[in-house]
Amino acid sequence: MILEDFITISPVGLYCVYGDFYLDPLQPVKEAVVSHAHGDHAIGGSQHVYCTAATAAFMKHRYRKFAAVDFFTKHYHQSFQLKEVTVTFYPAGHILGSAQVLMEYKGVKYLYTGDYKIEPDKTCEAFEFVEADVLITESTFADPETKHPSPVDEIKKLNETRANIMLGAYALGKSQRIIQLLNDHCPTRNVMVHFSIMPFVKIYEDYGIKLGNYSMYDRKVMKNNHENQVYIVPPMVFHSYHKAINVVRAFASGWKNLQQQNGISLYISDHADWEAILETISKVKPKQVWTLHGDGKQLKDYFKNKLEVKILN
């Protein structure tokens, strides 16, 4: 029997009372199961953190000694117990080390996706479809009007100009994916990276991810070469240099508002779009779908009288 209170939402985050742990808590807790290392899912200060090794490495860099009291790193497919709940991680395809969290209790399987994408990405583990009774899915882009274009077609847009490009991208996950895409599809570009992104790049390489050629940003190189330079910067730097001259601006994101006032729109998302969410539901074969991190109303309408959809947020 599916338990409606298996996962509940509190100001601290998603709580599983039957295992006495939180999923991606928003505040420090005793037992935290962390799906991936982005700051809106992984905070510092919890006592026990269960996650993949890569996620732990990113958190240790970001939060230093305040990352956690103790990390318990787990391989994909390696099951462990939290009270009476059996927990297993599966690849989520979002960033390196990102995990779906399968929770089994009294014969019922609850699958929390965290953030995910199902399209190919050389910089992280491929998404794995896992059957479950309840699919707890992010719904960031759960809108029939949203279809993410091919990331290859998007990155090739940069070949349409020879001008230098200031390219905004999140420091963890997106930047590394962009470096790889640039190396594969924009071979004439010299890729430079903001210093704050470099530690995450090094962790990717420590885990055997081959990103291609890049270097630390050098102001003289950018100043003396007026063509074919791409400077990858985190969002704060991108927005603070809004009036930067002699560069074309682009920001790698699935959000339309982040494409405004840029020279090139660059729709590269690390989240599932509408069709990907529907495909995931089809292959997970859940009896119920619970939605998080977005608006689940359109999914609820789409599956009306066919599948129970519960909006948790």
Backbone torsions as a table, in degrees:
resi	resn	phi	psi	omega
1	MET	NA	129.5	177.7
2	ILE	-70.6	129.6	179.6
3	LEU	-94.9	117.7	-177.0
4	GLU	-65.0	-23.7	-178.6
5	ASP	-102.1	18.8	-179.1
6	PHE	-60.6	-41.3	174.2
7	ILE	-122.4	126.9	176.8
8	THR	-124.1	156.5	-179.0
9	ILE	-105.7	131.7	175.4
10	SER	-133.0	172.4	176.9
11	PRO	-58.6	-23.3	179.3
12	VAL	-79.3	-27.3	-179.7
13	GLY	140.2	-158.4	-179.0
14	LEU	-82.5	123.0	-173.9
15	TYR	-118.6	133.4	174.1
16	CYS	-107.7	103.8	-176.0
17	VAL	-67.2	-30.1	-175.9
18	TYR	-74.3	-22.1	175.2
19	GLY	-112.1	-5.6	-179.1
20	ASP	53.9	51.1	176.6
21	PHE	-142.8	164.3	177.5
22	TYR	-110.8	143.8	171.6
23	LEU	-95.9	122.7	178.3
24	ASP	45.4	56.6	-176.6
25	PRO	-62.5	152.3	-179.8
26	LEU	-92.1	-10.6	177.6
27	GLN	-135.8	158.9	177.9
28	PRO	-60.3	136.0	-179.0
29	VAL	-135.5	175.3	178.0
30	LYS	-74.4	-46.7	-177.3
31	GLU	-124.3	113.8	-177.9
32	ALA	-122.9	124.4	172.1
33	VAL	-102.2	116.3	-171.0
34	VAL	-111.2	124.4	-176.0
35	SER	-76.4	-37.9	178.9
36	HIS	-164.1	173.5	-165.3
37	ALA	-94.9	10.7	174.5
38	HIS	-67.4	147.4	-171.1
39	GLY	-62.6	-21.8	178.2
40	ASP	-86.7	2.2	177.1
41	HIS	-125.6	-24.8	-175.9
42	ALA	-127.7	109.5	175.6
43	ILE	-109.5	164.6	178.3
44	GLY	-88.9	162.0	169.5
45	GLY	104.4	-6.7	179.3
46	SER	-72.8	158.7	-177.5
47	GLN	-77.1	-54.5	178.9
48	HIS	-120.4	123.2	179.0
49	VAL	-118.2	125.9	177.9
50	TYR	-107.6	121.5	-176.4
51	CYS	-165.4	-179.8	174.5
52	THR	-78.3	164.5	-178.8
53	ALA	-62.7	-41.3	180.0
54	ALA	-63.4	-41.5	178.0
55	THR	-60.8	-42.1	177.7
56	ALA	-61.8	-41.6	-179.8
57	ALA	-62.2	-43.7	178.6
58	PHE	-64.3	-43.0	-179.4
59	MET	-65.2	-39.4	179.2
60	LYS	-64.5	-36.4	175.6
61	HIS	-67.5	-46.3	-173.9
62	ARG	-70.9	-40.8	-173.7
63	TYR	-108.8	-1.4	179.5
64	ARG	52.8	-132.4	-175.3
65	LYS	-70.7	-9.8	178.9
66	PHE	-95.5	9.8	-177.7
67	ALA	-62.2	-44.8	179.1
68	ALA	-173.0	158.1	172.4
69	VAL	-70.1	-47.4	178.2
70	ASP	-141.6	136.5	171.9
71	PHE	-102.4	139.0	172.3
72	PHE	-120.9	92.6	-175.5
73	THR	-82.7	141.6	-176.3
74	LYS	-129.1	144.8	172.9
75	HIS	-78.5	158.1	169.9
76	TYR	-59.0	142.5	178.7
77	HIS	74.2	0.4	178.9
78	GLN	-90.6	113.9	-177.3
79	SER	-85.9	147.6	175.6
80	PHE	-146.7	161.5	-174.7
81	GLN	-105.6	135.4	166.6
82	LEU	-124.4	103.9	-169.3
83	LYS	54.4	-121.8	-176.7
84	GLU	-96.2	7.0	-178.6
85	VAL	-101.8	129.2	175.2
86	THR	-92.2	126.6	-175.7
87	VAL	-116.4	136.1	178.3
88	THR	-139.3	135.5	177.3
89	PHE	-92.8	141.6	173.0
90	TYR	-132.5	148.6	-177.5
91	PRO	-58.8	138.2	-179.2
92	ALA	-107.5	-10.8	175.6
93	GLY	69.4	13.2	-176.4
94	HIS	-85.8	-59.5	172.7
95	ILE	-143.0	176.5	177.8
96	LEU	-57.2	128.8	178.1
97	GLY	83.5	-3.4	-178.1
98	SER	-68.7	144.2	-173.2
99	ALA	-136.5	140.1	161.4
100	GLN	-80.2	150.7	-178.1
101	VAL	-117.8	109.6	176.2
102	LEU	-91.8	124.2	-179.8
103	MET	-118.4	124.3	-178.6
104	GLU	-114.9	128.6	-179.0
105	TYR	-146.9	119.6	179.3
106	LYS	52.5	45.7	174.3
107	GLY	80.5	2.2	-180.0
108	VAL	-110.6	136.2	-178.5
109	LYS	-106.6	126.2	177.7
110	TYR	-116.5	123.1	-176.7
111	LEU	-113.5	114.0	176.4
112	TYR	-96.4	120.2	-175.1
113	THR	-78.6	-26.2	-163.9
114	GLY	61.1	-158.2	172.2
115	ASP	-79.9	142.3	-177.2
116	TYR	-155.5	161.4	167.9
117	LYS	-144.8	152.5	-176.6
118	ILE	-108.1	-5.1	-179.4
119	GLU	-78.6	157.2	-178.8
120	PRO	-62.2	144.4	178.9
121	ASP	-155.1	114.3	-176.2
122	LYS	-67.8	-14.2	-173.8
123	THR	-95.3	2.9	176.8
124	CYS	-152.4	168.4	-179.9
125	GLU	-65.3	140.3	-176.9
126	ALA	-70.6	140.6	177.0
127	PHE	-56.0	140.1	179.9
128	GLU	-120.1	125.4	178.5
129	PHE	-77.9	130.1	-177.8
130	VAL	-129.8	126.5	179.3
131	GLU	-72.8	141.9	-178.4
132	ALA	-155.1	159.9	177.9
133	ASP	-77.7	-34.5	178.5
134	VAL	-127.7	126.1	174.7
135	LEU	-103.2	117.0	177.2
136	ILE	-101.8	95.7	-169.7
137	THR	-108.8	143.8	168.0
138	GLU	-65.6	150.3	179.8
139	SER	-132.4	36.4	-178.2
140	THR	-52.1	-45.8	-178.2
141	PHE	-119.2	38.2	-179.5
142	ALA	-80.5	69.9	-178.1
143	ASP	-139.9	125.3	-179.2
144	PRO	-57.1	-21.7	-179.7
145	GLU	-79.8	-11.3	-175.5
146	THR	-98.7	118.8	173.7
147	LYS	-135.4	115.6	180.0
148	HIS	-72.1	129.3	177.7
149	PRO	-72.0	171.5	178.0
150	SER	-62.7	127.4	178.0
151	PRO	-62.7	-29.5	178.0
152	VAL	-67.1	-45.8	178.0
153	ASP	-62.3	-37.5	-179.5
154	GLU	-67.5	-47.3	-177.4
155	ILE	-66.1	-29.7	179.0
156	LYS	-67.7	-16.7	174.6
157	LYS	-57.4	-30.5	-177.4
158	LEU	-67.4	-18.7	177.5
159	ASN	-76.1	-9.1	-177.7
160	GLU	-79.7	-10.3	175.5
161	THR	-131.1	147.4	175.5
162	ARG	-96.5	-4.8	-177.2
163	ALA	-66.5	158.7	174.1
164	ASN	-67.3	147.2	-174.4
165	ILE	-125.4	130.2	167.4
166	MET	-97.1	115.6	-171.5
167	LEU	-114.4	113.0	177.9
168	GLY	-80.8	135.9	178.7
169	ALA	-159.8	146.7	176.8
170	TYR	-61.3	140.9	-172.4
171	ALA	-61.7	-34.7	-177.0
172	LEU	-110.3	119.0	175.5
173	GLY	98.5	-64.5	-176.9
174	LYS	-68.9	-44.2	-178.6
175	SER	-60.2	-43.1	-179.1
176	GLN	-66.9	-38.0	177.0
177	ARG	-65.3	-39.1	179.4
178	ILE	-66.3	-41.2	177.1
179	ILE	-57.4	-45.6	-179.1
180	GLN	-65.2	-44.6	179.9
181	LEU	-63.4	-40.0	178.2
182	LEU	-62.6	-43.0	179.9
183	ASN	-64.8	-36.9	-177.9
184	ASP	-78.5	-33.3	-168.1
185	HIS	-124.9	-6.8	176.9
186	CYS	-132.1	64.7	-170.2
187	PRO	-65.5	-17.8	-179.8
188	THR	-83.5	-4.8	-176.1
189	ARG	-88.5	138.2	170.8
190	ASN	-93.0	118.1	-173.8
191	VAL	-96.5	122.1	175.9
192	MET	-119.2	146.7	-171.1
193	VAL	-126.6	136.5	177.0
194	HIS	-61.3	144.4	-173.9
195	PHE	-59.2	-30.3	-177.7
196	SER	-71.8	-18.2	179.9
197	ILE	-87.6	-25.3	-172.6
198	MET	-56.5	-41.4	179.7
199	PRO	-60.4	-36.6	178.0
200	PHE	-68.5	-37.6	176.3
201	VAL	-60.0	-43.4	-178.8
202	LYS	-64.8	-38.0	178.0
203	ILE	-64.4	-41.6	176.0
204	TYR	-55.8	-46.3	-178.1
205	GLU	-68.1	-33.8	175.9
206	ASP	-60.5	-28.3	179.4
207	TYR	-94.3	14.6	171.9
208	GLY	84.6	12.0	179.1
209	ILE	-84.7	120.6	-179.4
210	LYS	-92.2	110.8	-175.6
211	LEU	-94.8	-23.1	-175.8
212	GLY	102.6	-159.5	-174.2
213	ASN	-85.2	142.0	175.8
214	TYR	-167.3	166.9	174.8
215	SER	-148.9	164.2	174.8
216	MET	-66.5	144.0	179.8
217	TYR	-55.7	133.7	176.6
218	ASP	-127.4	113.6	-176.1
219	ARG	-57.9	-37.6	-178.4
220	LYS	-65.6	-38.7	179.1
221	VAL	-61.9	-44.8	-179.3
222	MET	-65.7	-39.2	-177.3
223	LYS	-70.6	-39.2	-174.7
224	ASN	-87.7	-12.6	178.8
225	ASN	-122.1	112.9	-173.9
226	HIS	-93.3	5.8	179.5
227	GLU	-138.4	152.6	167.6
228	ASN	65.5	19.1	175.1
229	GLN	-102.7	134.9	173.5
230	VAL	-120.8	121.6	-178.9
231	TYR	-110.2	111.2	-178.7
232	ILE	-89.2	122.4	-176.0
233	VAL	-129.0	152.9	175.9
234	PRO	-73.1	164.4	-174.9
235	PRO	-53.5	-42.7	-176.5
236	MET	-61.4	-41.3	178.4
237	VAL	-68.6	-43.1	-179.9
238	PHE	-56.6	-47.3	-176.9
239	HIS	-74.3	-28.1	-179.3
240	SER	-77.2	-20.3	177.6
241	TYR	-106.4	46.5	-175.4
242	HIS	-62.5	-29.2	-177.2
243	LYS	-103.2	21.9	178.6
244	ALA	-56.9	134.9	-176.1
245	ILE	-100.8	160.9	176.2
246	ASN	62.2	23.8	173.9
247	VAL	-137.5	150.8	170.1
248	VAL	-93.1	134.8	-176.8
249	ARG	-97.9	139.6	175.4
250	ALA	-148.6	148.3	177.8
251	PHE	-133.7	123.1	-176.5
252	ALA	-82.4	106.8	-178.5
253	SER	-165.5	157.0	174.0
254	GLY	-85.2	-7.9	-177.3
255	TRP	-84.1	128.5	-179.0
256	LYS	-64.0	-37.7	-176.0
257	ASN	-64.6	-24.0	179.3
258	LEU	-83.3	-2.8	178.0
259	GLN	-97.4	-9.0	-176.6
260	GLN	-72.0	144.0	177.5
261	GLN	63.1	20.0	175.0
262	ASN	-103.2	155.7	179.0
263	GLY	-71.9	-32.2	179.6
264	ILE	-132.6	131.2	173.1
265	SER	-85.1	135.0	-174.6
266	LEU	-133.7	86.6	-175.8
267	TYR	-84.6	84.0	176.2
268	ILE	-121.7	111.4	-175.1
269	SER	-114.1	149.2	175.2
270	ASP	-107.4	19.6	177.9
271	HIS	-116.4	158.8	176.4
272	ALA	-73.2	135.8	173.9
273	ASP	-91.2	-173.5	-174.6
274	TRP	-55.7	-51.8	-177.9
275	GLU	-64.1	-36.1	179.3
276	ALA	-67.9	-37.3	177.0
277	ILE	-65.2	-43.4	178.5
278	LEU	-62.9	-40.5	178.5
279	GLU	-64.4	-39.8	179.0
280	THR	-63.0	-44.9	178.4
281	ILE	-60.8	-41.7	-179.5
282	SER	-61.5	-39.8	-174.5
283	LYS	-88.2	-25.6	175.7
284	VAL	-75.8	-28.8	177.8
285	LYS	58.4	48.4	-177.8
286	PRO	-76.8	157.2	171.4
287	LYS	-83.9	-26.2	176.7
288	GLN	-140.0	151.5	173.5
289	VAL	-121.8	128.0	175.1
290	TRP	-113.0	132.4	-174.8
291	THR	-108.4	149.4	-179.0
292	LEU	-142.9	165.4	169.2
293	HIS	53.5	52.5	178.6
294	GLY	153.2	-163.5	-178.4
295	ASP	-105.2	114.5	-179.1
296	GLY	-92.5	6.1	-174.6
297	LYS	-62.1	-40.1	-177.9
298	GLN	-68.0	-36.2	175.4
299	LEU	-66.1	-40.9	178.8
300	LYS	-60.2	-42.9	178.7
301	ASP	-67.9	-41.8	-177.1
302	TYR	-61.6	-39.1	-175.9
303	PHE	-99.2	14.9	-179.0
304	LYS	-54.5	129.9	-179.7
305	ASN	67.3	8.5	178.8
306	LYS	-119.0	-38.7	-174.3
307	LEU	-153.4	135.3	-179.6
308	GLU	-74.6	124.7	177.2
309	VAL	-120.1	123.1	-179.4
310	LYS	-114.5	128.8	179.5
311	ILE	-92.6	115.4	-177.5
312	LEU	-83.5	-32.1	-176.2
313	ASN	-99.4	NA	NA
